[in-house]
Amino acid sequence: MNKHTYQHLCSEAISGRDTFVRHPESKEEGLVTNCILQSNHIVVKTSQGETRCWDFGECEEMIDLKSRTMV
């Protein structure tokens, strides 16, 4: 994802809106719970309850959540 999308997702998450991302390499998906702006990382909670911290450049925004559930 690009920097603009990352900043938008962080803003949405900080505002209390549910925002989801996917990490293609690990094939995990998660709810954005926090952003670490200094290091450009996204903190997510996976559907298994695990906490992950990913570099925003390695993530994809999940857009169509109405027709998709977290795996």
C-alpha positions, -999 to 999 in steps of 0.1 A, spaced: 0 0 0 11 35 -5 19 61 22 -14 81 15 -35 49 20 -15 41 52 -22 75 67 -59 73 58 -62 38 74 -45 51 105 -68 80 107 -98 58 103 -86 34 130 -78 62 154 -113 75 148 -127 42 160 -137 29 126 -130 -8 118 -102 -10 92 -88 -42 79 -56 -51 61 -40 -82 46 -4 -93 47 0 -112 15 33 -129 24 19 -145 56 -17 -147 42 -30 -132 75 -57 -105 78 -63 -83 107 -82 -54 123 -60 -23 125 -57 -15 162 -28 10 161 -3 27 139 33 34 147 39 65 126 76 69 134 84 35 119 56 32 94 41 1 109 5 -11 114 -5 -31 145 -33 -55 139 -54 -81 157 -59 -113 136 -91 -134 137 -72 -159 158 -66 -132 185 -29 -127 177 -13 -93 176 9 -86 146 30 -56 136 36 -51 99 54 -26 77 27 -7 58 45 -13 25 39 -50 29 2 -48 35 -29 -44 13 -61 -26 23 -92 -48 25 -119 -28 9 -149 -51 2 -157 -62 38 -194 -68 32 -188 -98 10 -157 -110 29 -150 -122 64 -116 -124 80 -100 -159 75 
